[in-house]
């Protein structure tokens, strides 16, 4: 990949930087403490005084000096010792999260923030929301600047999981959705080629009089929670010009620029084809929506966009709680949505909220048990968001009247400990708090280390969480021959699921595959899935490595994915399926072709 401009003038600091880097190269077991001591010995001298070199400066210097021949050839292991926040890529991929623009929402949930500067349910002080606002909610700018930041921190940018958050994806106009996703791919391609068009996009946004969102500009806040006016009314008024500009995109194709919110399916599909062999590939694409906006047509449309996972707000599996909180859908809607998503092979990433209005710790425990005991649900991933009160939410009135109170910290920790106990090995608990700054929370949990406290609560009783995130091998040394294949089988609303996992003796997980065996006689959602078992996910853990890279003792690129696929094919064949389908990401199509899968319209298929 083309190197980006170094973050400091290398000529001015060549000697201390070379001394630091040579010491790091010479010590394979270099620790964070060793690096800190080394930095103390070789300080950066500036007109303002002497200070430590930053890690991103060391990384930029390492790339530059290996490219110039002043240091031995580039070694990913050296970069790993210098890397900032390595946990961000120890799950095997590099995640880039972007937000859609503020837009009317079909929900009226009483617990939801109503900050019109953001898409519904988000607050401008959340880290991801801040990045989105700084980049005018433009998909290209958000993606490109995040990739650049990750690159500067030493993370690989070959395999990218794109997560699109903000409001209800299915409620945005189709032409905006197609344009938004296409521009994500445009950013991946430009970044992979070392081409930077961010200044061009910023200039277009600054020059466009109808563009409500300007890079770095302060968003309107005078009417964040105006009495008597809903979020949708406020958004429609504040961003009237923006909405009109979006609608005009389809009518003025000859006048389109990179910020015109319109693209065609053909243009998106061309971007997909380019990404299949691009230096920077999309290996997963997620959008979020509501159960009442999931239909068969919507599921197939999302799949056509290239999506492989859907985040979906269950919030509760109790119709009484849903109604009290004005959620706007029923448990029946959730059952139907999950069934359709499973039929199409999607990974299901659910959101669940304890401490909603009308709930108790006891009812929450029963609700959580239903998540995994009822075959209609059984999510693959889960975010637990304990209800916290923000001032702009309607729930504020309930709190002021005494009708709703947050659980105490002790009660919440005990409840969440029971939730972790009840989570099966096939589910990944992505997080158990919402990333809301404590300054925005009126009452409710403000602890950022809540998961750590819950796990300590379990550990004090000789227990631990069994979920995937708690068992990932991360950057631990792995001997592939010491792994054993374990298969968990459980019923779902569409048939039977097999969760294949390679685990250590301590049940730490190095890789897994989700295989769906649909019931016979149930019509397939798409013709390509007729008579087919479906691989819904293949994931190998450990520090993310670039395409073709290998690292001794690491789980990635050791053939675990191929072995899982072959085991899945054996299971499907033994159960009488004629074909094996996979809901592949755009950037993994080449991988599956090399394993005997052939391209279909929406899926890749292998004859058994």
C-alpha positions in Angstrom: 0.0 0.0 0.0 1.3 3.5 -0.8 2.7 5.1 2.3 1.1 8.3 3.7 3.0 11.4 4.5 5.0 10.9 7.8 3.6 12.7 10.8 6.9 14.4 11.6 10.0 15.6 9.7 12.1 12.5 9.7 15.4 14.3 8.9 15.2 16.3 12.1 14.8 13.3 14.3 16.6 10.6 12.3 19.2 9.5 14.8 16.9 9.0 17.9 14.2 7.3 15.8 16.7 4.9 14.2 18.1 4.1 17.7 14.6 3.3 19.0 13.6 1.2 16.0 16.8 -0.8 15.9 16.3 -1.7 19.5 12.7 -2.8 18.9 13.8 -4.8 15.8 16.5 -6.6 17.8 14.2 -7.7 20.7 11.4 -10.1 19.6 10.0 -10.1 23.2 10.0 -6.3 23.5 7.3 -5.3 26.1 5.4 -2.0 26.6 7.5 -1.3 29.6 10.7 -1.8 27.6 9.4 0.6 24.9 8.6 3.2 27.5 12.1 3.0 29.0 13.6 3.2 25.5 11.6 6.3 24.7 12.9 7.9 27.9 16.4 7.4 26.7 15.8 8.9 23.2 13.6 12.0 23.6 12.3 14.1 20.7 13.8 17.6 20.8 11.5 20.4 19.6 11.5 24.2 19.9 9.1 23.8 22.8 11.3 21.4 24.7 12.0 17.6 25.0 9.2 15.0 24.9 8.4 11.4 24.0 7.9 10.3 20.5 4.3 9.2 19.9 3.6 5.6 18.7 2.1 6.8 15.5 5.4 8.7 14.8 7.4 5.6 15.4 5.1 3.7 13.1 5.5 6.3 10.3 9.2 6.3 10.8 9.4 2.5 10.7 7.5 2.4 7.4 9.7 5.2 5.9 13.0 3.8 7.0 12.3 0.2 5.9 11.1 1.6 2.5 14.4 3.6 2.1 16.6 0.7 3.1 17.9 2.3 6.3 16.4 -0.5 8.3 15.9 -4.2 7.4 12.9 -5.1 5.2 9.4 -4.4 6.7 8.4 -7.0 9.3 4.7 -7.2 10.5 6.0 -8.6 13.9 7.9 -5.3 14.5 4.8 -3.3 13.7 2.8 -5.4 16.1 5.2 -4.3 18.9 4.7 -0.7 18.0 1.0 -0.8 17.4 -1.5 1.5 19.2 -4.5 -0.2 20.8 -3.9 -3.6 19.3 -7.2 -5.0 20.7 -9.0 -3.2 17.8 -7.8 -5.9 15.4 -7.3 -8.9 17.6 -10.7 -10.3 16.5 -9.3 -11.0 13.0 -10.6 -8.0 11.1 -10.3 -4.2 11.2 -13.7 -2.5 12.0 -14.7 0.8 10.5 -18.0 2.3 11.8 -19.8 5.1 10.1 -23.1 6.9 10.7 -25.9 7.9 8.4 -27.2 11.4 8.4 -30.0 12.7 10.7 -33.3 11.6 9.2 -36.9 11.0 10.3 -37.4 7.8 12.3 -40.5 5.5 12.5 -40.0 4.9 16.2 -41.3 6.9 19.2 -39.4 5.0 22.0 -39.5 6.9 25.3 -36.0 5.9 26.2 -34.4 7.1 23.0 -32.4 10.4 22.8 -33.8 13.0 20.5 -30.7 14.9 19.5 -31.6 16.4 16.1 -27.9 16.9 15.4 -27.6 13.1 15.0 -29.5 10.2 13.5 -32.1 9.0 15.9 -30.9 7.4 19.2 -27.4 8.9 18.9 -25.8 11.8 20.8 -23.2 14.1 19.4 -20.8 13.4 22.2 -20.4 9.7 21.4 -17.0 9.0 19.7 -18.4 7.6 16.5 -20.9 10.4 16.3 -18.2 13.0 16.7 -16.3 11.5 13.8 -19.4 11.5 11.7 -20.3 15.1 12.4 -16.7 16.2 11.8 -17.0 14.6 8.3 -20.4 16.0 7.6 -21.9 12.5 7.7 -20.4 11.9 4.3 -19.7 8.1 3.9 -16.5 8.6 1.9 -15.0 11.1 4.4 -15.9 9.0 7.4 -14.4 5.8 5.9 -11.3 7.3 4.4 -10.3 9.3 7.5 -10.9 6.3 9.7 -8.8 4.1 7.5 -6.0 6.6 7.6 -6.1 6.9 11.4 -6.0 3.1 11.7 -3.1 2.9 9.2 -1.2 5.5 11.2 -1.8 3.5 14.4 -0.2 0.4 12.8 -3.3 -1.6 12.1 -3.7 -3.6 8.9 -6.3 -2.2 6.5 -6.6 -5.1 4.1 -9.7 -6.8 5.6 -12.3 -4.3 6.6 -15.6 -4.9 8.4 -17.9 -2.0 7.6 -20.6 -1.2 10.2 -23.3 1.3 9.2 -25.2 2.7 12.2 -27.7 5.5 12.6 -31.5 5.5 12.9 -33.4 2.9 11.0 -31.6 1.9 7.8 -34.7 0.5 6.1 -36.4 3.9 6.5 -33.9 5.8 4.4 -34.6 6.2 0.6 -33.3 3.5 -1.6 -31.2 5.8 -3.7 -29.5 7.2 -0.6 -28.8 3.7 0.6 -27.2 2.6 -2.7 -25.1 5.9 -2.9 -24.0 5.5 0.7 -22.8 2.0 0.3 -21.1 2.7 -3.0 -19.2 5.6 -1.5 -18.0 3.3 1.3 -16.5 1.1 -1.4 -15.1 4.2 -3.2 -13.2 5.1 -0.1 -11.8 1.6 0.3 -10.6 1.6 -3.3 -9.0 5.0 -3.1 -7.3 4.2 0.2 -5.9 1.0 -1.2 -4.4 2.8 -4.2 -3.0 5.6 -2.0 -5.3 8.1 -3.7 -6.8 10.8 -1.4 -9.9 12.7 -2.6 -11.0 13.9 0.9 -10.1 17.6 0.1 -12.2 17.4 -3.1 -15.2 16.1 -1.2 -14.8 18.7 1.6 -14.6 21.5 -1.0 -17.8 20.3 -2.7 -19.6 20.2 0.6 -18.4 23.7 1.5 -19.4 25.1 -1.8 -22.9 23.6 -1.9 -25.4 26.1 -0.5 -28.0 23.3 0.0 -25.6 21.1 2.0 -26.8 21.3 5.6 -23.8 19.4 6.9 -20.4 21.0 6.6 -17.1 19.4 7.6 -16.2 20.4 11.1 -19.1 22.8 11.4 -21.1 23.0 14.6 -24.5 21.5 14.1 -27.7 23.3 15.2 -28.6 22.8 18.8 -31.2 25.5 19.6 -34.1 23.0 19.1 -32.6 19.7 20.4 -35.7 19.1 22.5 -38.2 21.8 21.7 -41.5 21.5 23.6 -44.4 20.1 21.6 -42.3 19.1 18.6 -41.1 15.6 17.8 -37.7 14.6 16.6 -39.1 13.9 13.1 -40.8 17.3 13.0 -37.6 19.1 14.0 -35.4 17.1 11.6 -37.7 17.7 8.7 -37.7 21.4 9.4 -34.0 21.9 10.1 -32.8 19.8 7.2 -35.4 20.6 4.6 -32.8 21.8 2.1 -30.8 18.6 2.7 -33.8 16.4 2.1 -34.7 18.3 -1.0 -31.1 18.0 -2.3 -31.3 14.2 -1.8 -34.6 13.9 -3.7 -33.2 15.9 -6.6 -30.3 13.5 -7.0 -32.3 11.1 -9.1 -33.7 13.8 -11.4 -30.3 15.4 -12.3 -28.0 12.5 -13.1 -25.9 14.7 -15.5 -25.2 17.1 -12.7 -24.0 14.5 -10.1 -20.9 15.1 -8.0 -19.4 12.8 -5.3 -21.8 14.4 -2.7 -25.0 13.9 -4.7 -26.9 11.3 -2.8 -27.7 9.1 -5.7 -26.2 6.0 -7.3 -27.6 3.2 -9.4 -27.6 -0.5 -8.7 -25.3 -1.0 -11.7 -22.8 1.4 -10.3 -22.8 -0.3 -6.9 -22.4 -3.7 -8.5 -19.4 -2.4 -10.4 -17.9 -1.2 -7.2 -18.5 -4.7 -5.7 -16.7 -6.3 -8.6 -13.7 -4.0 -8.2 -13.5 -4.8 -4.4 -13.2 -8.5 -5.0 -9.5 -8.1 -5.7 -8.8 -4.7 -4.2 -5.9 -4.1 -1.8 -8.5 -2.9 0.8 -11.5 -5.3 0.8 -14.8 -5.4 2.6 -15.1 -8.7 4.4 -18.3 -7.8 6.2 -21.0 -5.2 5.9 -23.6 -4.5 8.6 -26.6 -2.2 8.8 -29.1 -1.7 11.6 -32.9 -1.6 11.5 -36.1 -2.4 13.4 -38.1 -5.6 13.4 -41.2 -3.9 12.0 -39.2 -2.8 8.9 -38.0 -6.3 7.9 -39.9 -7.9 5.0 -38.8 -10.6 2.5 -38.3 -7.8 -0.1 -36.3 -5.7 2.3 -34.1 -8.7 3.3 -33.2 -9.4 -0.3 -32.6 -5.8 -1.0 -30.2 -5.5 1.9 -28.4 -8.6 0.6 -28.1 -7.0 -2.8 -26.3 -4.1 -1.2 -23.7 -6.6 -0.1 -24.7 -6.9 3.6 -23.9 -9.9 5.6 -25.1 -9.0 9.1 -28.0 -7.0 10.5 -28.2 -5.3 13.8 -31.7 -5.3 15.0 -33.3 -3.8 18.1 -35.2 -6.5 20.1 -35.0 -4.3 23.3 -37.5 -6.6 25.0 -39.4 -9.9 24.3 -42.4 -8.8 26.4 -45.2 -7.1 24.6 -46.3 -5.3 27.7 -42.8 -3.7 28.1 -42.7 -2.8 24.4 -46.0 -1.1 24.6 -45.2 0.8 27.8 -42.0 2.1 26.2 -43.8 3.0 22.9 -41.4 0.8 21.0 -43.9 0.6 18.0 -43.6 -3.1 17.3 -44.5 -6.4 18.9 -42.6 -9.6 19.8 -44.4 -11.2 16.9 -42.7 -8.7 14.6 -39.4 -9.7 16.1 -40.1 -13.4 15.5 -41.0 -12.7 11.9 -37.9 -10.5 11.3 -35.5 -13.0 12.7 -37.0 -15.8 10.7 -36.7 -13.9 7.4 -33.1 -12.9 8.2 -32.2 -16.5 9.1 -33.8 -17.8 5.9 -31.6 -15.4 4.0 -28.5 -16.5 5.9 -27.7 -13.2 7.7 -25.9 -13.0 11.0 -28.2 -11.6 13.6 -26.8 -9.0 16.0 -29.6 -8.2 18.5 -29.9 -5.3 20.9 -31.5 -5.9 24.3 -32.3 -3.4 27.1 -32.7 -4.2 30.8 -34.3 -1.7 33.2 -36.8 -0.4 30.7 -39.9 1.3 32.0 -42.2 -1.3 33.6 -39.4 -3.9 33.9 -37.9 -5.4 37.1 -34.7 -7.3 37.6 -36.8 -10.5 37.9 -38.7 -9.8 34.6 -35.4 -8.9 32.9 -33.9 -12.3 33.9 -36.9 -14.1 32.5 -36.7 -12.0 29.3 -33.1 -12.8 28.8 -33.7 -16.5 29.2 -36.2 -16.3 26.4 -33.5 -14.9 24.1 -31.8 -18.3 24.0 -34.5 -20.8 25.1 -37.0 -19.8 22.3 -35.9 -21.1 18.9 -37.4 -18.0 17.3 -34.6 -15.8 18.6 -31.1 -17.2 19.5 -29.1 -14.2 18.2 -25.6 -14.8 17.0 -24.3 -11.6 18.6 -25.8 -9.3 21.3 -25.4 -5.8 22.7 -26.8 -5.3 26.1 -27.8 -1.7 26.8 -28.9 -1.1 30.3 -31.4 1.8 30.1 -29.8 5.1 31.1 -31.6 8.4 31.2 -30.6 11.2 28.9 -32.3 14.6 29.2 -33.8 14.7 25.6 -35.7 11.4 26.1 -39.4 11.3 26.9 -38.4 8.9 29.8 -37.3 12.1 31.7 -40.9 12.8 32.6 -41.4 9.3 34.0 -38.3 9.7 36.1 -39.4 13.1 37.4 -42.8 11.7 38.4 -41.2 8.7 40.1 -42.6 6.2 37.7 -39.2 4.9 36.6 -36.0 4.6 38.5 -32.6 3.1 37.4 -31.3 0.0 39.1 -28.6 0.4 41.6 -25.1 -0.6 40.5 -25.2 -3.7 42.8 -28.5 -4.8 41.3 -27.4 -4.2 37.8 -24.1 -6.1 38.2 -25.9 -9.1 39.7 -28.5 -9.0 36.9 -25.8 -8.8 34.2 -23.8 -11.6 35.8 -26.9 -13.8 35.5 -27.1 -12.7 31.8 -23.5 -13.7 31.2 -24.2 -17.1 32.8 -27.1 -17.7 30.5 -25.3 -16.8 27.3 -24.4 -19.8 25.2 -21.1 -20.4 23.6 -22.4 -19.6 20.1 -23.3 -16.0 20.9 -20.8 -13.1 21.1 -21.6 -10.4 23.6 -20.3 -7.4 21.7 -20.8 -5.0 24.6 -22.8 -4.5 27.8 -23.0 -0.7 27.9 -24.0 2.0 25.4 -21.1 4.3 24.5 -22.8 7.4 26.0 -20.5 9.9 27.8 -21.3 10.1 31.5 -21.9 13.8 31.1 -25.0 13.1 29.1 -26.5 10.6 31.5 -28.9 12.1 34.1 -29.3 8.9 36.0 -28.3 5.3 35.3 -25.1 3.4 34.8 -22.1 5.7 34.2 -19.4 3.1 34.7 -17.3 2.5 31.5 -15.8 -0.7 32.9 -19.1 -2.3 33.7 -18.3 -5.5 31.9 -15.0 -5.8 33.8 -16.9 -5.5 37.1 -19.5 -8.1 36.0 -16.7 -10.5 35.0 -15.0 -9.9 38.4 -18.3 -10.7 40.1 -18.4 -14.0 38.3 -14.7 -14.7 38.9 -15.2 -14.2 42.6 -17.6 -17.1 42.5 -15.3 -19.3 40.4 -17.3 -18.7 37.2 -16.7 -17.0 33.8 -18.6 -16.0 30.8 -18.9 -18.6 28.0 -19.7 -16.2 25.2 -17.4 -15.9 22.2 -15.9 -12.5 23.1 -14.7 -13.8 26.5 -13.1 -16.9 24.8 -11.3 -15.3 21.8 -7.7 -16.3 21.5 -6.8 -12.7 20.6 -3.0 -12.5 20.2 -2.2 -15.6 22.2 0.2 -18.2 20.7 -1.8 -21.0 19.1 -0.6 -24.5 18.1 -3.1 -25.6 15.4 -2.5 -29.3 16.2 -3.6 -28.6 19.8 -7.1 -27.4 18.7 -10.1 -29.7 18.6 -13.3 -29.3 16.7 -16.4 -28.9 18.8 -20.0 -28.8 17.4 -23.0 -27.3 19.1 -26.4 -28.0 17.6 -29.6 -26.1 18.5 -33.0 -25.5 16.9 -34.0 -22.3 15.3 -37.2 -21.0 13.7 -36.0 -22.2 10.2 -34.4 -25.5 11.0 -31.3 -26.6 12.9 -28.1 -24.6 13.5 -24.7 -26.2 13.8 -22.0 -24.0 15.5 -18.6 -25.5 14.6 -15.7 -24.1 16.7 -12.0 -24.9 16.9 -11.1 -24.6 20.6 -8.2 -25.1 23.0 -8.3 -27.4 26.1 -9.6 -24.4 28.0 -12.3 -23.8 25.4 -10.7 -20.6 24.1 -11.9 -20.2 20.5 -9.6 -19.8 17.5 -12.3 -20.0 14.8 -15.9 -20.9 14.1 -18.5 -21.5 11.4 -22.3 -21.1 11.6 -24.1 -23.6 9.5 -27.9 -23.5 8.9 -29.8 -26.6 7.9 -33.2 -25.4 6.8 -36.3 -27.5 7.3 -37.4 -29.5 4.3 -40.7 -28.3 2.6 -40.3 -24.7 3.6 -40.1 -22.4 0.5 -36.7 -20.8 0.2 -36.5 -17.0 0.3 -34.4 -16.9 -2.8 -34.1 -19.5 -5.6 -30.4 -19.9 -5.0 -31.2 -21.3 -1.6 -33.5 -24.1 -2.7 -32.2 -27.4 -1.4 -29.1 -25.7 0.1 -27.5 -25.7 3.6 -26.2 -22.2 4.3 -22.9 -21.1 5.8 -23.9 -17.9 7.6 -20.4 -17.0 8.9 -16.8 -18.1 9.0 -14.5 -16.3 11.4 -10.9 -17.0 12.5 -9.7 -15.1 15.5 -6.3 -13.7 16.4 -4.5 -10.5 15.4 -5.7 -9.5 11.9 -3.1 -10.2 9.2 -2.8 -8.9 5.7 -3.7 -11.0 2.6 -1.0 -13.7 2.2 0.8 -12.9 5.5 1.6 -15.6 8.0 2.7 -15.5 11.6 4.0 -18.4 13.6 1.7 -19.3 16.4 -1.2 -17.2 15.2 -4.7 -18.5 14.3 -5.1 -16.4 11.1 -4.0 -17.9 7.8 -3.3 -21.4 9.2 -6.0 -23.2 7.3 -8.7 -23.2 10.0 -11.3 -21.5 7.8 -10.8 -24.2 5.1 -11.0 -27.0 7.6 -14.3 -25.5 9.0 -15.8 -25.3 5.5 -14.9 -28.9 4.8 -16.5 -30.0 8.0 -19.6 -28.0 7.2 -19.8 -29.6 3.8 -19.6 -33.1 5.4 -22.4 -32.3 7.8 -24.6 -30.9 5.0 -24.0 -33.8 2.8 -24.7 -36.3 5.6 -28.1 -34.5 6.1 -29.0 -34.9 2.5 -28.4 -31.4 1.1 -27.4 -31.2 -2.5 -25.8 -27.8 -2.3 -23.9 -25.6 0.2 -24.5 -21.9 0.0 -22.6 -19.1 1.6 -23.6 -15.5 2.3 -20.2 -14.2 1.4 -19.0 -10.6 1.8 -17.9 -8.8 -1.4 -14.3 -9.0 -0.4 -14.4 -12.7 0.4 -15.8 -13.9 -2.9 -12.4 -14.8 -4.2 -11.7 -16.8 -1.1 -14.8 -19.0 -1.6 -14.1 -19.4 -5.3 -10.8 -21.0 -4.3 -12.8 -23.5 -2.2 -15.1 -24.7 -5.0 -17.9 -22.2 -4.6 -19.4 -20.7 -7.7 -21.0 -17.2 -8.1 -24.7 -16.8 -8.0 -26.7 -13.6 -8.0 -26.8 -13.1 -4.2 -24.9 -16.1 -2.9 -22.0 -18.4 -3.8 -22.8 -22.1 -4.1 -20.9 -25.4 -4.0 -22.3 -28.7 -5.2 -22.2 -31.5 -2.7 
